[in-house]
């Protein structure tokens, strides 16, 4: 039986350390089907309270990661 190999890249670091730049290069080069960007999620949430938006975005990112782990083939979220 052939199993699809699933790879997850996680980038952590200080502000302005290049995490987004590296992530975007990998997404573009490898054709990554799932790109979970907490900053983009926070911009979408934008409830007028930046800190609350960041917390909500972090929770949403964790939810998406868990969904990807449970359903590695069927998730499409950009």
Residue pairs with C-beta under 8 A, 6 or more apart in sequence:
4 72
4 73
6 72
8 65
8 68
9 23
9 26
9 32
11 19
11 22
11 23
12 19
13 19
20 37
20 39
23 35
23 37
26 32
27 35
33 75
33 76
34 64
34 68
34 75
34 76
34 77
34 78
35 77
35 78
36 61
36 64
36 65
36 68
36 77
37 61
38 54
38 57
38 58
38 60
38 61
39 57
41 56
41 57
41 60
41 61
42 50
42 53
42 54
42 56
42 57
43 53
44 57
45 53
45 56
45 57
45 60
46 53
47 53
47 56
64 75
64 77
67 75
67 77
68 75
68 77
